[in-house]
Amino acid sequence: MIIHNSPLPPVEIPGVPITEYVLRRTSAHPERPALIDGTSGRTYTFSELSDAIHRLAGGLADRGFGPGNTLALMAPNLPEYAIVFHAVAVAGGTVTTINPTYGAEEVAFQLRDAGATELVTIGMFIDVATAAIAETPITEIITIDAADGTTPLMSLLAEPIGQVPLDPMESVVVLPYSSGTTGLPKGVMLTHHNLVANIAQCDHAIVYSPDGEVALAFLPFFHIYGMQVLMNGLLANGVTVVTLPRFDLEQALGLVQQHRITRLFAVPPVVLALAKHPIIDQFDLSSLTQVFSGAAPLGAEIALEAAGRIGCEVVQGYGMTELSPVSHTTPPGMFKPGTSGVTVSNTESRIVDPDTGEDQPVDGRGELWVRGPQVMKGYLNNPEATASTIDADGWLHTGDVAVIDAEGHMTIVDRVKELIKYKGFQVPPAELEALLVTHPGVMDVAVIGIADDEAGELPKAFVVAAPGAAPSVEDLQAFVAEHVATYKQIRLVEFVDEIPKSASGKILRRVLRDRG
C-alpha cells in the first residue's frame, strides 16, 4: 500500500459542535462585520450574528424542533442563510440545503427523502415551494423576507438558548444532496465533527490574517463549497463575508472594489472571465490577495493568465460533498500551476488502479482515494451506495483519476465516475436519461459531458427516436427544462440509430465520448 500523507503539520480537531467553532472568535471582535448583504448593505456584526442564531434556535425549540428533526433551507446567499443554518445546529436538528433553482419535483423529492418537517425560503420561490410541499408533512412556509401568506422568519425569534447537548461525532448537522460517483441525488450525512474537522484541517492551507479580511461569497451556500469553505470557514476565521444572491460579473467586481475584498473564491468560468473579459480593466482589484478556484479542474494556462492580469495568486483546491469538502488545496508559497495542491492536514491519499486495485507510485495514474476525519458518515438511507463509496478501511473512493507528483501535488486528469460537471455543479446523467426516456418521442437515450472552455462540460444527449416519431432538439430541450434546474438542462442533442452498450446492458459512455 502506497499512502501519500499530508506534508502539512497535523492539527488538533476540537470535539465541539459546528456553531461553537464558527463563533469561536466572536468575543475577540464582537463589533466586526460578520455578514454584509452585497445588494442592500444590510449588516450583522459577529455579536449580532451570535445573538440572532441563538434566539432563532430558541424559537425553533419552542415549536418542538430539535434532535431528530430536519429543516429544509432553500434560499440564495443572504446573511440570514447563516442564521438559519446555525440556529438549526444549536437546536440539535439537521438542515438539508436545497438548490433554489430546482423545480417543484426536485424540491419535493429532497423534502421527502430528507424527512423535512420545516421549510425556509424567500418570496421568489413561493410557487415552487407551495407545489413541492403538497405531498409532504410540511404545511407552513417560512420566509426570510416575510412574503405575503407565509410565516416571517424573524417572527420566530425567541429567548436565546444554548447548544442542545449532542455527540459531534455522530450527530448529523447537514444533509446536502450529491450524486456521489454516479446515480441519482443522495443525502450526504455530514456530522458536526466532519464540518469542524475540515475547517481546522485547512488551517495551514488557507491562511487568513488575524487582523481581519473581507471575502466575497457568490458561490451558493447550498453547495458544500459555498457552505463550508466560504460561509463556515470564513466566519470561523473572523473574516467579513459579503454575500451576493446570484453571480453577476460586473456587480461582483464592483463589490470587490467597494469593500476592498481580499479573498475571492471562484469556479473556473469566473477565473476565465478574470483572464479574458474586457470589463476587468474598469475596476480596481488591487485589494485581492488571492483567488481560489474549486469545484472543477482549472487549467494552468488560464490560472497564470488571470494571475498576471489581476496581480495576485490564482490557486485551486479539490474536494467533494462527501469530503466536507476539502481534501487537497494550495498552501501559501506552494502554488504549482495546473495542480489542485497537496493533501490537507490529518488526511491520507492513495492513487489506485481502478481495474487491478493496485496502488500506483509517484506520477502514476489511478483513482484518488481519501481517508480522514472529513469523510462523510454515509448516504442517508442508502447503505449500498455508502458501501460502494467508502470501503471497510475507511477509504473514500472519489471516482476521479489523478496523479500525485514527487512534491506531493495532486492533479485530476480524468474521471472514473459518470458525473458531468457543468459550471461547477453536478449533473447526473442517470437522472436526465430517466427523464428523457419518458418523452413519447424517445426510445433510448444516453447523456455524457462534452468538454467546454467556459462551462467545463456541457450535458449532451444521444437520442434514439421512437418508431414513427421525429422529436426536435428544441422539443427535447423544452421537455427537460420543465422538470429540472437550469444547470441540469440538455445543451446539446444528437440523434443516433442506437446507444452503444455492453453485453450486460451498461451504456458505453467512452464510445460516445470518442464520438463527441
N, C-alpha and C positions, 0 to 999 in steps of 0.2 A: 504494500500500500504506500503510495506517494502522497503525503499530505503537505500542502502549502500553508504554513502558519502565517499569521499576520506579522509584518515587520514592525508594526506599531506597538507601543507599550500596552500591556493589559490595563483594563480599567476596572474599578470597583463598581458593581451594579447594585444600587440600593434596593432593598426589598420593600418598596413603598408603592402606593397607588400612583397612577399616572398624574393626576391633578396635583397632588402634593409635590411631585417632581417638577412639573411645569411651572408651578408658582413658587418654587424654592427660593427665588431671589427677590420676591416682592418686597420684603421688609427693607432690603438694601436700596431700592429705588421705587418707593411707592407712588411717586408723582410722575414718573417717567411714562410717556405714552406707550401703551402696550399694543393697542389696535386703533388704526385710523381708517375710516371708510374713505377710500380714494375718490369716490364720486361726490360725497356730501361734506367730507371733513369731520364727520361725527367721530368722537374720540373717547376711548376708555383708557384711563391710566391703569397701571398694574394693580393699584389698590381698588379701583372701581371694578376692574375685571374680577378680582377675587370676591368682592362683595356680591356682585351680580350672580356669579356662579353659585355661591353658597345659598343665596336667597332663592334662586330658581330650584336648586336641589331641595330646599325646604318645601317649596310649592309642589314639586313633583311628589315628594314623600307624603304630603298632605292628601294627595289624590290617590294614594295607595301604590304609587310606583316605587319599585325597589328591586332588590336582588331577584333574578328570575324573569324580570320584565324587559322588554325591548322597545325602544323608541326609534322611529324612522325619521331621519333628517334629510329633507330634500330641498336644498337651497343653494344659491350661488355664494361666492365668497363675500361674507359680511362679518363685521365684528361679532355679531350675535351668534354666528356659527360656533365660535369657540365657547361662548357662554353655554349654549345648549349642550354641546358635546361634553363639556366638563361637569355641568350640572348632573347629567345622567351618570357620569362616572362617580361623582361624590355620593349620589343617591344609591349607588351599588348596582345600577342597571347596566344595560348594554345598548349601544347606539348602532343602528345599521345605516350607513350613509348611502343615499340614493342619488344617482345622476339626475339632475333636474331637467335634462333634455330628453329623458326617457318618455316613451308613450305610456298610455294607461295600462296596457297589457304587461309591459315590462315592470312597471311600478307594482302592479298587483301581484305579479309573480314573486318579487322580492319581499313584499309585505307578508305574503302568506308563508313563504319559505323561512323567513326570519322569525315569524311568530310575533310581529309587531302589534302592540296594542295602542300606541300613540303615534301621531304623525305631525311633524312640524315642517312648515313650508312657507312660501310667500304668496301674495295675491296673484302674481303672474301665473302660477301653476295650479290655481284652484280647480279649474275644469278637469285637468288630468288627475289631480288628487281625488276629486269627488268621484270620478268614474272608477278609479283604482280601488277605493275602499269599499265599493259596493258589495264585494263578496268576501270581506274580511270582518273581523270583530270591531274594527275601528269605526266609531260613529261620530267623531268630532275631529275637526281640522283646526290645528293651532297655527297661527301665522305670526311671523316675526314683525311684519308691517301692519298688523291689525286690520286685515282686509275685511270688508263687509261680510257679515254672515258667518264669521269664524271667531274663534276664541283668541284674543290678543295674547301673545307670549308674555308680555310684561304684566298682564293681569294675574299671572300665576306666581309672581314673586311673593315670598312669604318670609317668616322668620328664618334666618340662616341656620343651617345645620352643618355639623362637621362630617367628615368622611364616614360613611356607613362601613362598619368593620367587614373586611373581606380578605381572602387569600390572594395576593397579587400573582402568585404563580399559576393559580387555577382559574381565577375569575376572568371571564371574557368581557372585555370592555367595549370592543368594537367588532362589527361584522361587515367589513367591506365585501363587495362581491367581485370575484375574479373567475376567469375561465380556466385558471391554472395552466397546465401544459396542453390541455385540449378540452373540448366539450362545452357544455352549457355553463352559465354562471353558477358559481358555488359560493356559499358564505364562508369566508375565511375567518376562523376564530382566533382573534388576537387578544392576548391577556394583558393586564396591566404591566406585568413583568416584561412581556415582549416589547411593549412600547417604550418603557423606561430603559430597558437594556439597549435598544437600538439608538436612542438619543445619546446615552452615555458612551456607546461604542464609537460614536463619531467625534468624541472629544479631541482626539489627536488628528482628526482628518479634516473636519470643518471647524476651524478655529476662529472664534469671534473675539473682538476687543471687549474687555470688561467695562470700558468706558461708555459702551452703548453704540449700536449700529442701527441702520434702518434698512429694511428689506421690502421689496415689492412682491406681493402674493397674488398673482393672477392664475397660477396653476390651481385647479379646483381642489378644494378641501375634501370633497367626497372621495377623491382618488388618493391612494396611500402616499404618493409623493407629496402632494399638497398638504395632506393631513399631518404627516409626521415630520418630514424634512422642513416644511415651512411652518404651519400653524404651531405644532407642539415643539418642534426642535428650536425654532426661533424664540418663542416665548420663554422656553426653559433656559435660554442663554441671555435673557434680558434684552433681546432685540425688539425694536419697534417694528410692527408689521403693518404695512399699508395694503389694504385689501382692494381688489378690483373684481367686480362681479363677472365680467367677461373680458377676454383679451381683445384689445384694440391697440394696434401698434403705436399710433400717434398719441393716444391717451396714456399708454404705458410710458412712453418716452417723456411726455410732459410731467408725469408723476416722478420719474427719476430725477428730472431737473428741479422740480418744485421742492421735493422732500430731501434732496441730496442723498438719494438711495446709494447704499454701499454694496449691497448684495442683490444680485438679480438671478433668480432661479428660473430656468427655461427648459424648453424642449428643442430638438434640432431645427424645426421650421423657424423658430424665433431666432436662433443663432444664425441661420441662413439669412434672415432679414437684416440682422446686425452687420453681416458681412457685405451685403449687396444692395440693400434698399436705399435709394437716394435720400429719403426723408431723414435718415440717421444724422446727416450733417447739419440739420436745422436745430439740433438740441445739444445742450451741454450735458455730457455724460461723464464728466471728469471725476465725479464723486465715486464712481464704481471702482471697487477694489477687486471684484471677482464676479464672473458669470459662470454659473454652474448648470450644466446640461445633464438631463437624465431622461428616463422613460423609453429611449430608443438610442441605438448607436449613433454617435456623431463622428463624421469623417474628419481626419486630421487636417486636411486642407481647409475645410470650412472653419474649423476651430481656430487655426492660425490666422486666417484672413480676418475673421471677426476680431480676434485679439489685437491684431495690428491696427485695425481701423478704430476701435474704441479705446485702445490704450490700457487694457487690463487683461489679466489672465482669463482664458476661457477653458474650463476643465470639465470633466464629466465623471459620472459615477454609474454604478449598476445596482439594480435591486428589483424586487418584485413584491407584490402584495403579501405573498406567503412568507416574506423575509422582513416584514415590518418597517421599511422595505430594504434597507441598505446592507449590502454585503461587501461592496468594493467602492472605493472612491479615491480622489486625488488629494493627498495632504499638501500643505504649503511647501513649495520648493521641490515637489516631486512630480511636476507635470511632465507627461510623456505623450506627445501628440498621437491621437488615434486609440489610446488605451482607455479603459474605464478605471484606471488606478489600481490600488493594491487592496488586499483583503483587510477589512477593518479589524479593530481590536477584538479580542476574545472570540475570534472566528477562524474556522479552518476551511480550506478549499481543496477540492480534488478535481482532476481532469480525467474522465473515464471514457474509454471507448464504448459507445452505446451498443455495439454488436458483440464485443468479446467480454466486456466487463473489466478489462484490464486498465490499470492506472497508466497514464501517459507521462513521459518525462518532460522536463523543461522544453518549451516550444512545441510540444506535441498537441495535436488536436483531439478534442473529446468533449463529452458533455460536462458542464460545470456542475459539481455537487458542492453543497454548502452545509456546514454544521455550526451551530452556535445558539446563544440564548434568544436570538431574534426569530428563530424558526417557529412558525405558527403552531398552535395547539392541534390544528387539523381543520378539515372541512366540516361544516355543520351538517349533521345527519347524513354523512356520506363516508363511512369508514373505508369503503372500497377505494374511492378516489384518494383518501388520505394515505392509505397503504401503498398506492401506486406512486405517490409523490414523495413520501418520507419513508425510508427503509428502516429496518429493525434496529440499525445502529444510529439512527437519528440524522442521517444524511438526506438533505432535501435535493431532489433531482430537478434542476431548473428547466431542463428542456432546451437550453441554449448551448451551442457548440462554441468553445472558447479555447484560447491558448494562454498560458502563463509563462512569461519570459524569465530570464535569469535574474532580473531585478525585482521579480515578484509582481510585475504589472500584468493585468488581465485584459485581454481583448476578445470581444464577441465577434465571431467570424461566420456563424451560420445559425440555423435553428433546427433543432430536432422536432420541436413541437409544431403544431399546425397553426397556432395563433397568428393572426395578422395584426401588425402594429400600424394604426393609422393616426398620424399626428400625436403619437404617444399613448393613444387609447387602444385597449384590447378589443379586437373584433374576432369573435369565434366563428370559424367557417361553418361548424355544425349547426349553429343557430340560424344562420342565413339559408343554409341548404334545407333545413327542416321547414322554414317559412316558404321558400320559393317553390318547393315541390308541391305545396298546397294550391298553387296557382293552376287553374284548369288548363292553361296552355303549356304547362311544363311536365314532361315525363321524367326527366332526370336532370340533376344539376350537381356541379362541384364548384366550390369557391376557393380561390387562393389569393395571396397577396402579390401584387406586381410592384417592383421597385419604383420609387418616385422620389426625386430630389427634394421636393418640398414636403410631402406628406410622410415620407418614409416608405410606406406601402399603400397601394390602392386596392380595395377589395374588388376582385374581378370574378364574375360568374360565367362558367361554361355551361350552356344550357342545351339540353336535348328537347326539342319541341314535341308536344303530344301529337299523335297522329291526327292529321287534318287541321291542326292548329298552326297559327302563324303569329305568335305574340311579338310585339315590337320591343326594342330596347327600352323605349320610353314607358311602355305598359308595365314592364317588369320593374323598372326603377320606381315608378309611382306606387306599385303594389307594395314593394318593400318599405318605401318611405312612410306608408300609412301605419306601419307596425313597429318600427324600431327608431332608436335615436339617430340623429343626423350623422354622427360619426360612423355608424354601422352600415350606412346605405351603400348600395352597389354603385360603384363608379364606372365600371367597365363591364360589358356583356359581349360574349362571343357565342354564336350558335354552332353546335357541333353535332355530328351524327351519333356519337356515343361517348360516354365517360370512361376513360381507361381505369380498369380495376384489376386487383389481384385475384387469384383463384378463390380467395376467401371472401371476396366482395369488397375489400377495402379500396378506397379511391387512391389511385397512384398520382399523388399531387406533384411529385417530382417530374413526371412526364408532362403534366400540364405547365409546370414552371419552365421546363425546357422549351415548350411551345410558345410560352409568353402569352 
